Amino acid sequence: MSAQDWFARHVTYPLHERLRGRHTLRELHALARLAALPRVAVQRHCAAHLRDLLCFAEEHLPYFGPLFTRCGLDPRAADPYAELARLPALSKTDLRAHRDEMVYRGVPGGPIPHSSGGTSGDTLHFFIDRIRQAQQLAARLFMQGLFGVRPGQRRAYLWGSPIESKTSRLKRWRDRFLNEILLDAFEMSATQMDVHLARIASFKPRVLYGYPSAAALLARHAARRYGPADFPWLRLVVLTGEEVTADQVAQLREVFGCRVVSEYGSREVGLIAHDCPQGRMHVVAPHIHVEIVSDGLPLAAGRCGDILCTTLNTRAQPMIRYRIGDVGTLLPEPCPCGLPFPLLWVAGGKITGFIALPDGQLCHGAVTSHVLRDQPGIVEFKTLQRQLDAFEVLLVVDERFTPATIPCVQQRYRELFGPRIKVDCRVVERIPPDPSGKRRYVVSDVAPDYTGFEVVCGPARDS
Ligand SMILES: [Zn+2]
């Protein structure tokens, strides 16, 4: 560890967190202690915290007291999970309509205004607190620690919003003391990416953290001049904020030569889950309780449904059974890494991320990228399932592409989705994004209600 790393870890980082009123390192140690316990002990700990939360909500939050009575919920009952399941899911509409009844003004340090969805026109305002901030930072530090990255070691953030990216001189000084640099993810011209790469090369971060689309774009640009030998100090690329595709992971790994992992969370509830060294995603169970439901009813492990989150420890505005709008499944098996926190698989792309199979099962669309990315000359693709047995595959190609690729793709699709399907491959100039701006590579017109289905091609992930 360099002198600067040591100084950041032992002096400036603890000082910065204390000045911000956050006990981040204390939370980090608490999480590490829990992570070393057996699974049942962690479950007992989480159940006690859920019971505390329900009691707190009944006593201090005017929205929840009457709701608990209406639903017959007893916060002090023996099984807090069964009591929780009596509540309806909390929606964005509920948060907008009843915000003032959900906020606890007496939280230490006061409630901190926060918002989400600022760029989509669907802005949501809510409050967080210092406990939530500290636990989120601690969870990130803990999970990155599993990859050998310590607090205070250098981190580069490929990040920013139009406002946040306008770094003031003060913020630049702060970043320098904390051993961090910010690379503006909204400035991704070829010239600017050269500047980003030059800054990365001179700063030598252990972690590159950012949006998958931006990081992959940077990797694609870097591939012209750089390879893994140019980034020997980089341990980890952490992707967050958007759906991560297998291609992005492959490209980042090829260029930077290090592990590429995902962090899953939302502005409303904070960090929910993070990849472990085994490439599986663990819920940060001591901070957040995750349920998988269909029509509000809990589903068995392994079944796919709506993800509901309950923040266990934040008190400014607890989210109780908050529907974050994603679909996923909790996996029943323990992880070989030994971490006693449950495994979560998130179906990126929601309902349209699946392909419907003739036997009624749903196959996650990621499987198409495994087929297409291995074909030479295909640089971009999108699969549209028009009918159960009819697929349209759009391809953007480069000079390495030959027409012989098309029968190969058709054959692989038949192997995956049924021997009698029709596959119409079309080479196009460009594939426009969806009206929302998202770039989904699988859209199915026939994948029905996804809930309750067994996911057959899901949990295998690259990392
Ligand atoms: Zn694991």
Residues whose N, C-alpha, C, O or C-beta is under 5 A from the ligand:
A	BS01	ZN	C276 Q278 R280 C335 C337 L339
